[in-house]
Amino acid sequence: MFKPIPVAIGLRYLRAKRRNGFISFISLASIIGIALGVAVLITTLSVMSGFQREIRDRLLQMTAHATISGADEPLHDWPHVVKVAMADPRVAGAAPFVDVQGMISGNRDPQGAMIRGILPAQEKKVSVIADKMKQGNLDSLRPGSFNILLGQELALWLGVGVGDDVAVMTSDTLSTPIGAIPKTKRFHVSGIFAVGHNEVDRNLALADMTDLQRVLRLGDDVTGVRLKMHDMDLAQETAIDLARSLRHVYRVSDWRSENANLYQSLKMEKTVMGILLSLIILMGAFTLVNSQVMLVIDKQADIAILRTLGLSPNGVMGIFMVQGLLIGVIGTLSGVIGGILLTINLERILELIEAVFHVTLLPSDVYYITGLPYDLESSDVVTIACVALAMAFLATLYPAWRAARTQPAEALRYE
């Protein structure tokens, strides 16, 4: 099989047993360094992606994929909005809601919270709150009962449980002879839920929508309609299409815009971590530079002979680029395979460490996420592999260029 001379000689140099064992050791260290950097980077980014997915999924259990609300006033004809939304095949569920910021007083200091009025039958179509009840049930929210469901963390801070009463003070005021005072209503705690996301469990209370409308004197108006999509990535596009089809001015938001700061911080954290861990691959690339420079010095006589036989400087450069790139390819492939295997078996490794050292790395009483989730994204793996190969390619340029500048007379003078 025909091979270009630089490729054939480069492969021969790679397979040959070198006179200087130290050069072989540095080449092996280059492969190990690149492989280790690639494997660690794949595993770390996969775990970070897994945590991002877990946080997103837990948050979306209670956060609507999209929300349609009135532009500057409450939403009046919400049944029509729900009807139009459910007619769209992209929408899986729609439910009206009333939101108001308020203070809840229990047996301890008052706590600020979002009080949300819902219709239990329709709320089940857009959230999993019914499955997250620790005590009581969602159907206890009946019109006229003035029952309320509290997040687990919120109930703990208030020092209340099922069967207790709490006072809810809303941000709306009531005019009296002594001045404006906040609207206050006593509610009966009929249930406690735990979604597994601190922002929700600490800052949310649920009441029947009709009861909250009476407290706020809204009549039949609501804050908006929450939508659940079959494909949450189409949430914003679908909500905008629905708002246009309703032929009114509505405010539209989706889960990305409502939690933009959280997702941007998670994305930034993953990007910074990827850049920092790329330094491991860079260290392997620097080791590759050292090994190739030493190889060029060791092969001075061979380079001189090849030049006298008519091999061009570009051909000499190609020999050492082939060898360096092969080292980079071997290191990258080893790292990719090792990183994938490590990521897949990370849960078992964690369990083994806990069993051997008798420790709990992710205790359930401290962390909401007790396992070690991962999301092995093919795009991340391909990007990491390309970065590693690019670094290996750049690492071969200087040694190959130095080899191409070798003068045959100078190299053979002392041979």
Secondary structure, 3 states (H helix, E strand, C coil): CCCCHHHHHHHHHHHCCCCCHHHHHHHHHHHHHHHHHHHHHHHHHHHHHHHHHHHHHHHHCCCCCEEEEECCCCECCHHHHHHHHHCCCCEEEEEEEEEEEEEEECCCCCEEEEEEEECHHHHCCCCCHHHHEEEECHHHCCCCCCEEEEEHHHHHHHCCCCCCEEEEEEEEEEEECCEEEEEEEEEEEEEEECCCCHHHHHHEEEEEHHHHHHHHCCCCCECEEEEEECCHHHHHHHHHHHHHHHCCCEEEEEHHHHCHHHHHHHHHHHHHHHHHHHHHHHHHHHHHHHHHHHHHHHCHHHHHHHHHCCCCHHHHHHHHHHHHHHHHHHHHHHHHHHHHHHHHCHHHHHHHHHHHHCCCCCCCCCCCCCCCCCCCCHHHHHHHHHHHHHHHHHHHHHHHHHHHCCCHHHHHCCC
